[in-house]
């Protein structure tokens, strides 16, 4: 019954959108420009706009696309697959400096969330297409695969449920000033590009200008007075030889942290007892908001024609980013009359009391036998038979409790080099090599290794993760003078290496009181030497693609691919596409394809131990273990296998006049053997089994949350994408009105027994808004330019996840839909200087209040699962100089 209701609602909304579109198109036809020659529909990648950008023009959907096809000269409306194009100015004319926010702000089928306290996910925010896993979307740069981040997302439900287990590309790597345009292919493309392209493809096209320069500076802050952002960027083109080019883009961004929470419940009690000045964050205990970030980025793109039509080409990128975020609040040890239970890393209480328990004589003897001084690990007490209590002497350093700071130094680079030729003939060829890496070096400040007592350091380096990739490919495209047939074939080799570097000694050392207070750096335990290692996976593939016009009105394409991955076997994929144009104004198109995604070395081998909270708000260890780890095997893990998919897309394209384009596409994607993060509580039986197998310190795992990856479920995702792009003469200026709508429904199917719980399944189906629309108005008049963008998010629902009862819909919270307005106005004073002022979310719209009782206890004020964050209005000013 619910599924039928969902379909009816989707149909009703589609009808409403179609009626609105009809009205918009009718108005467009009536407002048709009288003389389009004065305002030509120039491509977003033309030299005039890319080099100088002085005459801003709305985006033209009829520009040539290169993603998802080998056929030259196709526009998005001529393509057999749905594809959107966004100009570099659409990306740059926003306050965000990277694609994570700027692209998700204008593409309704793309989603991201903000994760204030979520380990590495607070630093590398994943981007999801159609509510699928972020690593099921392939990211290209100038048609070449871009490497993924070293981060494997491990946050637990209900935070970022659709991200769990994903190892995807870090979109923040891309500076806006390096981008000529972005093409978003909303169709499966594993046949053409290989693993990961189940949901679609994002292709970042770089600038290629050989002259001109742009320098800009932007300042902004949130209406609350925090989150100050300073962004400085410059890009310039230089000639290379007679016809070659080098285009260099630089960017630096610094962003101050934000805070939108209230005082954590215990922190408020502690502040009343000892003073707010001794409690972290001025009495709040912990901070719910964006991290402190500093990022430097560099992109270089180059091309050098040689003799004939042969060209050398390449691009290189580099980013270093320093991020510092926060963790949960840890209670101090206070006298019993305050009723506050101290953090278990600081004290172990006698049963039923808030009085430190007596230390057993055996523990004291073991400390002495090991050459230690009990005073460094325990607190003396004349009333204890052993003379000592289970009170960690380091507690004195935290009279108001502690909230560790968690940060990372992130370094990312990629280098691509290639040679191509045949542009003036019927046989084009291309060969390239790429190498890239992403490295995340964690740091932890203001924490302790409780097993070391008063000898513990307070700053740690818990370890480093490295993702390295390299690949080579060759492609040939054959066209014919007397035939519309285009043939393409090629081969690729790809290698991924995942490296886990161990934490420093203090973050992993096992002190004499480990069995009492815990072991390793508190909040984020260092990677142990047993988890460190280098893990590599290679794959080889070949494909064949044919595209042609079967008649003057009917075109079609067929492709097949063979790919073999070490440890995961071989796959044969295929894709069939067709398009029929009834006339010059209306056409139908459709594709059917199979796809796949191979588990990454990071997913198969990651080991991470951190801290989460239970339903009572108590902090408990949470570990993620490789599938072949003894802990995971004891809990029921099995070897991973490849995800596979089948997808169907059917759509219509209507172009009543040159200045109006409308597309409507229905899609259905069925995915088998999806990889999910299975979470279980370690029982005494599990501990006994581990101890019998010789696992060290097995008893410390009792009651902890343990997770591992598994091919646990399948998904059926279906929905519609609707786009209307119109162009109008308004006075002496030009107005571009663009409406984009996405409706998406996901059904989780075939959940394997004893893997995912009901809360996770519910959240995967309901945590992302079922529909979203973006309506943009882009107006240019002489030296004046203005953009107004309306984003509407439908409501969403989420369970309490690991904090709840695993009994939806009983533990479900519902959050209402919201509408946000972005505005920007700019004025070009002369040929050099332009000033812009604007605001995102100018009406200061917040999501509904957080309804999860545990998160409320922890100080969260607004819904943490909000698809647009919870920072409120952001205002900015930008000064740009073009030369």
Residue pairs with C-beta under 8 A, 6 or more apart in sequence:
3 747
6 745
6 770
7 745
9 770
10 719
10 720
10 743
10 745
10 770
10 771
13 743
13 771
14 720
14 722
14 743
17 722
17 741
17 773
18 664
18 722
20 739
21 662
21 722
21 724
21 739
24 724
24 726
24 737
24 739
25 654
25 656
25 660
25 662
25 724
25 726
28 656
28 657
28 659
28 660
28 726
28 727
28 728
28 737
29 656
29 657
29 660
31 728
31 729
31 730
32 657
32 659
32 728
33 39
33 659
33 727
33 728
33 729
33 734
34 729
36 658
36 659
39 57
39 729
39 734
40 57
41 57
41 60
41 62
41 658
41 659
41 727
42 48
42 49
42 57
42 60
43 49
43 60
43 63
43 64
44 50
44 59
44 60
44 63
44 85
44 86
44 87
44 88
44 89
44 90
44 180
44 181
45 63
45 87
45 180
45 181
45 205
45 208
47 209
48 55
49 55
49 56
49 57
49 87
49 89
50 88
50 180
50 207
50 208
50 209
51 209
51 211
51 212
51 237
52 212
52 882
53 89
53 214
53 882
54 828
54 831
54 882
56 89
56 780
56 785
57 734
57 780
58 727
58 734
58 735
58 736
58 778
58 780
59 85
59 86
59 87
59 90
59 725
59 736
59 738
59 778
61 75
61 76
61 77
61 85
61 661
61 725
62 75
62 76
62 77
62 661
63 75
63 76
63 85
63 181
64 72
64 73
64 74
64 75
65 74
65 75
65 76
65 79
65 83
65 85
65 183
66 143
66 183
66 203
66 205
67 83
67 140
67 143
67 183
67 185
67 189
67 201
67 203
68 79
68 81
68 83
68 185
68 187
68 189
68 192
68 201
69 79
69 80
69 81
69 547
69 557
70 475
70 477
70 486
70 488
70 545
70 547
71 486
71 547
71 557
72 479
72 486
76 82
76 83
76 84
76 85
77 587
77 653
77 655
77 661
77 663
78 579
79 579
79 589
80 547
80 555
80 556
80 557
80 577
80 578
80 579
80 589
80 590
80 591
81 185
81 186
81 187
81 189
81 577
81 589
81 591
81 649
82 185
82 186
82 187
82 589
82 649
82 651
82 663
82 665
82 721
83 183
83 184
83 185
83 186
83 187
84 107
84 183
84 184
84 186
84 723
84 740
85 181
85 182
85 183
85 184
86 103
86 106
86 107
86 181
86 182
86 183
86 184
87 180
87 181
88 176
88 177
88 179
88 180
88 181
88 207
90 106
91 99
91 102
91 103
91 176
91 179
91 182
92 102
92 176
92 177
92 179
93 787
93 824
93 826
93 836
94 101
94 102
94 105
94 176
94 822
94 824
94 840
95 218
95 220
95 229
95 838
95 840
95 874
95 876
96 102
96 105
96 176
97 175
97 176
97 218
97 229
97 231
97 233
97 251
97 253
97 295
98 171
98 172
98 173
98 174
98 175
98 176
98 253
98 295
99 127
99 171
99 172
99 174
99 176
99 182
99 204
100 112
100 125
100 127
100 171
100 172
101 112
102 176
103 110
103 127
103 171
103 182
103 184
103 202
104 110
104 111
104 112
104 127
105 774
105 789
105 791
105 822
105 840
106 740
106 774
106 776
106 789
107 184
107 740
107 774
108 721
108 740
108 741
108 742
108 772
108 773
108 774
109 129
109 130
109 186
109 721
109 742
109 744
109 772
110 127
110 128
110 129
110 184
111 127
111 128
111 129
111 131
111 162
111 768
111 867
112 125
112 126
112 127
112 128
112 867
113 125
113 160
113 163
113 865
113 866
113 867
113 869
114 125
114 290
114 866
114 869
114 870
114 871
115 121
115 122
115 125
115 155
115 159
115 160
115 864
116 122
116 261
116 287
116 288
116 289
116 290
116 291
116 325
116 326
116 864
117 286
117 288
117 325
117 326
117 327
117 328
118 155
118 159
118 160
119 154
119 155
119 406
119 524
119 608
119 610
120 151
120 153
120 154
120 408
120 440
120 442
121 151
121 153
121 154
121 155
121 160
121 163
122 291
122 323
122 325
122 406
123 151
123 291
123 321
123 323
123 325
123 408
123 410
123 440
124 149
124 151
124 170
124 172
124 410
124 440
125 171
125 172
126 134
126 153
126 160
126 163
126 166
126 168
127 134
127 137
127 168
127 169
127 171
128 134
128 137
128 162
128 163
128 199
128 768
129 136
129 137
129 184
129 186
129 199
129 200
129 202
130 186
130 199
130 200
130 667
130 669
130 717
130 719
130 742
130 744
131 162
131 717
131 744
131 746
131 764
131 768
132 162
132 198
132 199
132 669
132 671
132 715
132 717
133 162
133 163
133 165
133 166
133 168
133 674
133 675
134 153
134 162
134 163
134 166
134 168
134 169
135 148
135 166
135 167
135 168
135 196
135 597
135 600
136 196
136 197
136 198
136 199
136 597
136 643
136 671
137 168
137 196
137 197
137 198
137 199
137 200
137 201
137 202
138 145
138 189
138 193
138 194
138 195
138 196
138 197
138 200
138 201
138 202
139 145
139 146
139 169
139 171
139 201
139 202
139 203
139 204
140 146
140 193
140 201
140 202
140 203
140 204
141 203
141 204
141 206
141 315
141 317
141 414
141 416
142 203
142 204
142 205
142 206
142 301
142 315
142 416
143 203
144 416
144 418
144 432
144 434
144 473
145 193
145 194
145 434
145 469
145 471
145 494
146 169
146 173
146 204
146 414
146 436
147 169
147 414
147 436
147 437
147 438
147 467
147 468
147 469
148 167
148 168
148 169
148 438
148 467
148 469
148 496
148 600
149 167
149 168
149 169
149 170
149 412
149 438
149 440
149 467
150 438
150 439
150 440
150 465
150 466
150 467
150 498
150 602
151 167
151 170
151 440
151 465
152 165
152 166
152 167
152 600
152 602
152 603
152 606
152 608
152 624
153 160
153 163
153 164
153 165
153 166
153 167
153 168
154 164
154 165
154 606
154 608
154 610
154 624
154 677
154 707
155 163
155 164
156 164
156 612
156 622
156 677
156 679
156 705
156 707
156 801
156 802
157 164
157 679
157 759
157 760
157 763
157 799
157 801
157 802
158 759
158 763
158 767
158 798
158 799
158 800
158 801
158 802
158 803
158 804
158 852
158 864
158 865
159 801
159 864
159 865
160 865
161 760
161 763
161 764
161 767
161 798
161 801
162 764
162 767
162 768
164 676
164 677
165 603
165 675
165 676
165 677
165 709
167 467
167 600
167 602
167 603
170 410
170 412
170 438
172 295
172 319
172 321
173 297
173 317
173 319
173 412
174 204
174 297
174 299
174 317
175 233
175 249
175 250
175 251
175 297
175 299
176 233
176 251
177 214
177 216
177 233
177 234
177 235
177 249
177 250
177 251
178 206
178 207
178 235
178 247
178 249
178 251
178 297
178 299
178 301
179 204
179 205
179 206
179 207
180 205
180 206
180 207
180 208
181 205
182 202
182 203
182 204
182 205
183 201
183 202
183 203
183 205
184 200
184 201
184 202
184 203
185 200
185 201
185 202
185 203
186 200
186 649
186 665
186 667
186 721
187 200
187 591
187 593
187 647
187 649
187 667
188 197
188 198
188 199
188 200
188 575
188 591
188 593
188 594
188 595
188 645
188 647
188 669
189 197
189 200
189 201
189 575
189 593
189 595
190 196
190 197
190 198
190 561
190 573
190 593
190 594
190 595
190 596
190 597
190 645
191 543
191 545
191 559
191 560
191 561
191 573
191 574
191 575
191 593
191 594
191 595
192 543
192 545
192 559
192 561
192 575
193 201
194 492
194 494
194 539
194 541
194 561
194 563
195 494
195 539
195 563
195 565
195 596
195 597
195 598
196 597
197 595
198 595
198 596
198 597
198 643
198 645
198 647
198 669
198 671
199 669
206 247
206 299
206 301
206 315
207 235
207 237
207 247
207 249
207 301
208 237
208 245
208 247
208 301
208 303
209 237
209 245
209 247
210 237
210 238
210 239
210 240
210 244
210 245
210 246
210 247
211 237
211 238
211 239
212 236
212 237
212 882
212 883
213 234
213 235
213 236
213 237
213 882
213 883
214 234
214 235
214 236
214 880
214 881
214 882
214 883
215 233
215 234
215 880
215 881
215 883
216 231
216 232
216 233
216 234
216 878
216 879
216 880
216 881
217 230
217 231
217 232
217 878
217 879
218 229
218 230
218 231
218 232
218 876
218 877
218 878
218 879
219 228
219 229
219 230
219 231
219 876
219 877
219 878
220 228
220 229
220 874
220 875
220 876
220 877
221 227
221 228
221 229
221 256
221 874
221 875
221 876
222 258
222 871
222 872
222 873
222 874
222 875
223 844
223 872
223 873
223 874
223 875
224 258
224 260
224 871
224 872
226 256
226 257
226 258
226 259
226 289
227 255
227 256
227 257
227 258
227 289
227 290
227 871
227 874
228 255
228 256
229 253
229 254
229 255
229 256
229 874
229 876
230 253
230 254
231 251
231 252
231 253
231 254
232 251
232 252
232 253
233 249
233 250
233 251
233 252
234 249
234 250
234 251
235 247
235 248
235 249
235 250
236 247
236 248
237 245
237 246
237 247
237 248
238 245
238 246
238 247
238 248
239 245
239 246
240 246
240 302
240 303
240 304
241 304
241 305
242 305
243 305
244 302
244 303
244 304
244 305
245 301
245 302
245 303
246 300
246 301
246 302
247 300
247 301
247 302
248 298
248 299
248 300
249 297
249 298
249 299
249 300
250 297
250 298
251 295
251 296
251 297
251 298
252 294
252 295
252 296
252 297
253 293
253 294
253 295
253 297
254 293
254 294
254 295
255 290
255 292
255 293
255 294
256 292
257 287
257 289
257 290
257 291
257 292
257 324
257 325
258 289
258 290
258 871
259 281
259 284
259 287
259 288
259 289
260 288
260 289
260 861
260 862
260 870
260 871
260 872
261 284
261 286
261 287
261 288
261 289
261 859
261 860
261 861
262 284
262 859
262 861
263 271
263 283
263 284
263 285
263 859
264 284
264 285
264 286
264 329
264 857
264 858
264 859
265 617
265 857
265 858
265 859
266 285
266 329
266 331
266 340
266 401
266 617
267 279
267 280
267 283
267 284
267 285
267 286
267 329
267 401
267 859
268 283
268 285
269 338
269 339
269 340
270 278
270 279
270 285
270 331
270 332
270 334
270 338
270 340
270 400
270 401
271 278
271 279
271 283
271 400
273 334
273 338
273 340
274 332
274 334
274 399
274 400
275 400
276 282
276 283
277 283
277 400
278 399
278 400
279 285
279 400
279 401
280 286
280 329
280 400
280 401
280 402
280 403
281 287
281 326
281 403
284 859
285 329
285 401
285 403
285 859
286 326
286 327
286 328
286 329
286 403
286 858
286 859
287 326
287 403
288 859
288 860
288 861
288 864
288 870
289 871
290 871
291 323
291 324
291 325
291 326
291 407
292 323
292 324
292 325
293 321
293 322
293 323
293 324
294 321
294 322
295 319
295 320
295 321
295 322
296 319
296 320
296 321
297 317
297 318
297 319
298 316
298 317
298 318
298 319
299 315
299 316
299 317
300 315
300 316
300 317
301 314
301 315
302 313
302 314
302 315
303 311
303 312
303 313
303 314
304 311
304 312
304 313
305 311
306 312
308 421
309 421
309 422
309 423
309 424
309 425
310 419
310 420
310 421
311 419
311 420
311 421
311 423
312 417
312 418
312 419
313 417
313 418
313 419
313 420
314 415
314 416
314 417
314 418
315 415
315 416
316 413
316 414
316 415
316 416
317 412
317 413
317 414
318 411
318 412
318 413
319 410
319 411
319 412
319 413
320 409
320 410
320 411
320 412
321 408
321 409
321 410
321 411
321 412
322 407
322 408
322 409
322 410
323 407
323 408
323 410
324 405
324 406
324 407
324 445
325 405
325 406
325 407
326 403
326 404
326 405
326 406
327 403
327 404
327 405
327 406
327 447
327 523
327 524
327 611
328 403
328 523
328 611
328 613
328 619
328 858
329 401
329 402
329 403
329 858
329 859
330 343
330 345
330 346
330 398
330 401
330 402
330 403
330 404
330 522
330 619
331 340
331 341
331 342
331 343
331 401
332 340
332 342
332 343
332 346
332 395
332 398
332 399
332 400
332 401
332 402
333 342
333 343
333 346
333 347
333 356
333 391
333 395
334 340
334 342
336 353
336 354
336 355
339 354
340 354
341 349
341 354
342 349
342 354
342 395
343 401
343 619
344 517
344 518
344 619
345 392
345 448
345 450
345 517
345 518
345 522
346 391
346 392
346 394
346 395
346 398
346 450
346 517
347 356
347 390
347 391
347 392
347 395
348 356
348 357
348 390
348 516
348 517
349 355
349 356
349 357
350 356
350 357
350 358
351 357
356 379
356 381
356 389
356 390
356 391
357 389
357 390
358 381
358 384
358 385
358 386
358 388
358 389
358 390
359 374
359 378
359 384
359 386
359 388
359 389
359 390
360 386
361 385
361 386
363 378
363 386
363 512
363 513
363 516
364 374
364 378
364 386
364 387
364 388
366 512
367 373
367 374
367 377
367 378
367 512
367 513
368 374
370 512
372 512
374 380
374 387
374 388
375 393
375 454
376 393
376 453
376 454
376 455
377 392
377 393
377 452
377 453
377 454
377 511
377 512
377 513
378 388
378 389
378 390
378 391
378 392
378 393
378 453
378 513
379 388
379 389
379 391
379 392
379 393
380 387
380 388
380 389
381 387
381 388
381 389
390 516
392 450
392 453
392 454
392 513
392 517
393 453
393 454
394 448
394 450
394 453
394 454
394 456
397 458
402 446
402 447
402 448
403 446
404 444
404 445
404 446
404 447
404 522
404 523
404 524
405 444
405 445
405 446
406 442
406 443
406 444
406 445
406 523
406 524
407 442
407 443
407 444
407 445
408 440
408 441
408 442
408 443
409 440
409 441
409 443
410 438
410 439
410 440
410 441
411 437
411 438
411 439
411 441
412 436
412 437
412 438
412 439
413 436
413 437
414 434
414 435
414 436
414 437
415 434
415 435
415 436
416 432
416 433
416 434
417 432
417 433
417 434
418 430
418 431
418 432
418 433
419 430
419 431
419 432
420 428
420 429
420 430
420 431
421 428
421 429
422 428
422 429
426 478
426 479
426 480
426 481
427 476
427 477
427 478
427 479
428 476
428 477
428 479
429 474
429 475
429 476
429 477
430 473
430 474
430 475
430 476
431 472
431 473
431 474
431 475
432 472
432 473
433 470
433 471
433 472
434 469
434 470
434 471
434 472
435 468
435 469
435 470
436 468
436 469
436 470
437 466
437 467
437 468
437 469
438 466
438 467
439 464
439 465
439 466
439 467
440 464
440 465
440 466
441 461
441 464
442 461
442 462
442 463
442 464
442 465
442 503
442 524
443 459
443 460
443 461
443 462
444 459
444 460
444 461
444 462
444 507
444 521
444 523
444 524
445 458
445 459
445 460
446 458
446 459
447 458
447 459
447 460
447 521
447 522
447 523
447 524
448 456
448 457
448 458
448 521
448 522
449 456
449 457
449 460
449 506
449 507
449 509
449 511
449 519
449 520
449 521
449 522
450 456
450 511
450 513
450 517
450 518
450 519
450 522
451 509
451 510
451 511
451 512
451 513
451 514
451 517
451 518
451 519
451 520
452 506
452 509
452 511
453 511
453 513
455 511
456 506
456 511
457 506
460 503
460 504
460 506
460 507
460 521
460 526
461 503
461 504
461 507
461 526
462 503
462 504
462 507
462 521
462 524
462 525
462 526
462 527
463 500
463 501
463 502
463 503
463 507
463 526
463 527
463 532
464 499
464 500
464 501
465 498
465 499
465 500
465 501
465 602
466 497
466 498
466 499
466 501
467 496
467 497
467 498
467 499
467 602
468 496
468 497
468 498
468 499
469 494
469 495
469 496
469 497
470 494
470 495
471 492
471 493
471 494
471 495
472 492
472 493
473 490
473 491
473 492
473 493
474 490
474 491
474 492
475 488
475 489
475 490
476 488
476 489
476 490
477 486
477 487
477 488
478 486
478 487
478 488
479 485
479 486
479 487
483 548
484 548
484 549
484 555
485 546
485 547
485 548
486 546
486 547
486 548
487 544
487 545
487 546
488 543
488 544
488 545
488 546
488 547
489 542
489 543
489 544
489 545
490 542
490 543
491 540
491 541
491 542
491 543
492 540
492 541
492 542
493 538
493 539
493 540
493 541
494 538
494 539
494 540
494 541
495 536
495 537
495 538
495 539
496 536
496 537
496 538
496 600
496 601
497 534
497 535
497 536
497 537
497 601
498 534
498 535
498 536
498 600
498 601
498 602
498 605
498 606
499 533
499 534
499 535
500 527
500 531
500 532
500 533
500 535
500 605
500 606
500 607
501 527
501 532
502 508
502 526
502 527
502 528
502 529
502 531
502 532
503 520
503 521
503 525
503 526
503 527
503 528
504 526
506 521
506 526
507 520
507 521
507 525
507 526
508 519
508 520
508 521
508 525
508 526
508 527
508 528
508 529
509 519
509 520
510 519
510 697
511 519
514 697
514 700
515 697
515 699
515 700
518 621
518 700
519 525
519 697
519 700
520 526
520 609
522 611
523 610
523 611
524 609
524 610
524 611
525 609
525 610
525 621
527 607
527 608
528 607
531 607
531 626
533 605
535 601
535 602
535 604
535 605
536 601
537 565
537 566
537 567
537 598
537 600
537 601
538 565
538 566
539 563
539 564
539 565
539 566
539 598
540 563
540 564
541 561
541 562
541 563
541 564
542 561
542 562
543 559
543 560
543 561
543 562
544 559
544 560
544 561
545 557
545 558
545 559
546 557
546 558
546 559
547 555
547 556
547 557
548 555
548 556
548 557
549 555
550 556
553 580
553 581
553 582
554 578
554 579
554 580
554 581
555 578
555 579
555 580
556 576
556 577
556 578
556 579
557 575
557 576
557 577
557 578
558 574
558 575
558 576
558 577
559 574
559 575
560 572
560 573
560 574
560 575
561 571
561 572
561 573
561 574
562 570
562 571
562 572
562 573
563 570
563 571
563 573
563 596
564 570
564 571
565 598
565 642
568 598
568 599
568 640
568 641
568 642
569 642
571 596
571 642
571 644
573 593
573 594
573 595
573 596
574 593
574 594
575 591
575 592
575 593
575 594
576 591
576 592
576 593
577 589
577 590
577 591
577 592
578 589
578 590
578 591
579 587
579 588
579 589
579 590
580 587
580 588
580 589
581 587
582 588
584 655
585 654
585 655
585 656
586 652
586 653
586 654
586 655
587 652
587 653
588 650
588 651
588 652
588 653
589 649
589 650
589 651
589 652
589 653
590 648
590 649
590 650
590 651
591 647
591 648
591 649
592 646
592 647
592 648
592 649
593 646
593 647
594 644
594 645
594 646
594 647
595 644
595 645
595 646
595 647
596 642
596 643
596 644
596 645
597 642
597 643
597 645
598 642
598 643
599 640
599 641
599 642
599 643
599 675
599 709
603 640
603 675
603 709
604 626
604 627
604 640
604 709
605 626
606 624
606 626
607 623
607 624
607 625
607 626
607 629
608 623
608 624
609 621
609 622
609 623
609 624
610 621
610 622
610 623
611 619
611 620
611 621
611 622
612 619
612 620
612 622
612 705
612 802
613 619
613 620
613 803
613 854
613 858
614 620
614 802
614 803
614 854
615 800
615 803
615 804
615 854
616 854
617 854
617 857
617 858
620 703
620 704
620 705
621 700
621 701
621 704
621 705
622 704
622 705
622 706
622 707
623 631
623 701
623 704
623 705
623 706
623 707
624 677
624 706
624 707
624 708
625 631
625 632
625 637
625 706
625 707
625 708
626 632
626 708
627 633
627 637
627 638
627 639
627 640
627 708
627 709
627 710
628 637
628 639
629 637
629 708
630 690
630 693
630 695
631 682
631 686
631 690
631 695
631 701
631 706
631 708
632 706
632 708
634 686
634 689
634 690
634 693
635 678
635 680
635 682
635 686
635 706
635 708
636 678
636 680
636 754
637 678
637 708
637 709
637 710
638 710
638 711
640 675
640 709
640 710
640 711
641 673
641 711
642 673
643 671
643 672
643 673
643 674
643 675
643 711
644 671
644 672
644 673
645 669
645 670
645 671
645 672
646 669
646 670
647 667
647 668
647 669
647 670
648 667
648 668
648 669
649 665
649 666
649 667
649 668
650 665
650 666
651 663
651 664
651 665
651 666
651 721
652 663
652 664
652 665
653 661
653 662
653 663
654 661
654 662
654 663
655 661
655 662
659 726
659 727
659 728
660 724
660 725
660 726
660 727
661 723
661 724
661 725
661 726
662 722
662 723
662 724
662 725
663 721
663 722
663 723
664 720
664 721
664 722
664 723
665 720
665 721
665 722
666 718
666 719
666 720
667 717
667 718
667 719
667 720
667 721
668 716
668 717
668 718
669 715
669 716
669 717
669 718
670 714
670 715
670 716
670 717
671 714
671 715
671 716
671 717
672 714
672 750
673 711
673 714
674 711
674 712
674 713
674 714
674 715
675 709
675 710
675 711
675 712
676 709
676 710
676 712
676 713
676 755
676 756
676 760
677 707
677 708
677 709
678 707
678 708
678 709
678 710
678 712
678 755
678 756
679 705
679 706
679 707
679 757
679 802
680 705
680 706
680 707
681 703
681 704
681 705
681 706
682 701
682 702
682 703
682 704
682 705
682 706
683 702
684 702
686 701
687 698
687 699
687 701
687 702
690 698
690 701
691 698
691 699
705 802
710 752
710 755
711 752
712 751
712 752
712 755
712 756
713 748
713 749
713 750
713 751
713 752
713 755
713 756
713 761
714 748
714 749
714 750
715 746
715 747
715 748
715 749
715 764
716 746
716 747
716 749
717 744
717 745
717 746
717 747
718 744
718 745
719 742
719 743
719 744
719 745
720 741
720 742
720 743
721 740
721 741
721 742
722 739
722 740
722 741
722 742
723 738
723 739
723 740
723 741
724 737
724 738
724 739
725 736
725 737
725 738
725 739
726 736
726 737
726 738
727 734
727 735
727 736
728 734
728 735
728 736
728 737
729 735
730 779
731 781
732 781
732 782
733 779
733 780
733 781
733 782
733 784
734 779
734 780
734 781
735 777
735 778
735 779
736 776
736 777
736 778
736 779
737 775
737 776
737 777
737 778
738 774
738 775
738 776
738 778
739 773
739 774
739 775
739 776
740 773
740 774
740 775
741 771
741 772
741 773
741 774
742 771
742 772
742 773
743 770
743 771
744 768
744 770
744 771
745 770
746 764
746 765
746 768
747 765
748 756
748 761
748 764
748 765
751 761
757 806
758 806
758 807
758 808
759 799
759 800
759 801
759 802
759 804
759 806
759 807
759 808
759 811
760 801
762 797
762 799
762 808
762 809
762 812
763 798
763 799
763 801
766 796
766 797
766 798
766 812
767 796
767 797
767 798
767 865
768 796
768 867
769 793
769 794
769 795
769 796
769 817
769 867
770 794
770 795
770 796
771 794
772 791
772 792
772 793
772 794
772 867
773 790
773 791
773 792
774 789
774 790
774 791
774 792
775 789
775 790
775 792
776 787
776 788
776 789
776 790
777 786
777 787
777 788
777 789
778 785
778 786
778 787
779 785
779 786
779 787
783 827
783 828
783 829
784 825
784 826
784 827
784 828
785 825
785 826
785 827
785 828
786 823
786 824
786 825
786 826
787 822
787 823
787 824
787 825
787 838
788 821
788 822
788 823
789 821
789 822
789 823
790 819
790 820
790 821
790 822
791 819
791 820
791 821
791 822
791 868
792 817
792 818
792 819
792 820
793 817
793 818
793 819
793 820
793 867
793 868
794 817
795 814
795 815
795 816
795 817
796 814
796 815
796 865
796 867
797 812
797 813
797 814
797 815
798 812
798 813
798 815
798 852
798 863
798 865
799 808
799 811
799 812
799 813
800 811
800 813
800 852
800 853
800 854
803 852
803 853
803 854
803 855
804 811
804 852
805 811
813 851
813 852
813 863
815 847
815 848
815 851
815 863
815 865
815 866
816 848
818 845
818 847
818 868
819 845
820 840
820 841
820 843
820 845
820 868
821 841
821 842
821 843
822 838
822 839
822 840
822 841
822 842
823 838
823 839
823 842
824 836
824 837
824 838
824 839
825 836
825 837
825 838
826 834
826 835
826 836
826 837
826 878
827 834
827 835
827 836
828 834
829 835
831 882
832 881
832 882
832 883
833 879
833 880
833 881
834 879
834 880
834 881
834 882
835 877
835 878
835 879
835 880
836 877
836 878
836 879
836 880
837 875
837 876
837 877
837 878
838 875
838 876
838 877
838 878
839 873
839 874
839 875
839 876
840 873
840 874
841 868
841 872
841 873
841 874
842 873
842 875
843 873
844 872
844 873
845 872
845 873
846 862
846 870
846 872
847 862
847 863
847 866
847 868
847 870
848 862
848 863
849 861
849 862
849 863
850 856
850 860
850 861
850 862
850 863
850 864
851 863
852 860
852 864
855 864
861 870
862 870
863 870
864 870
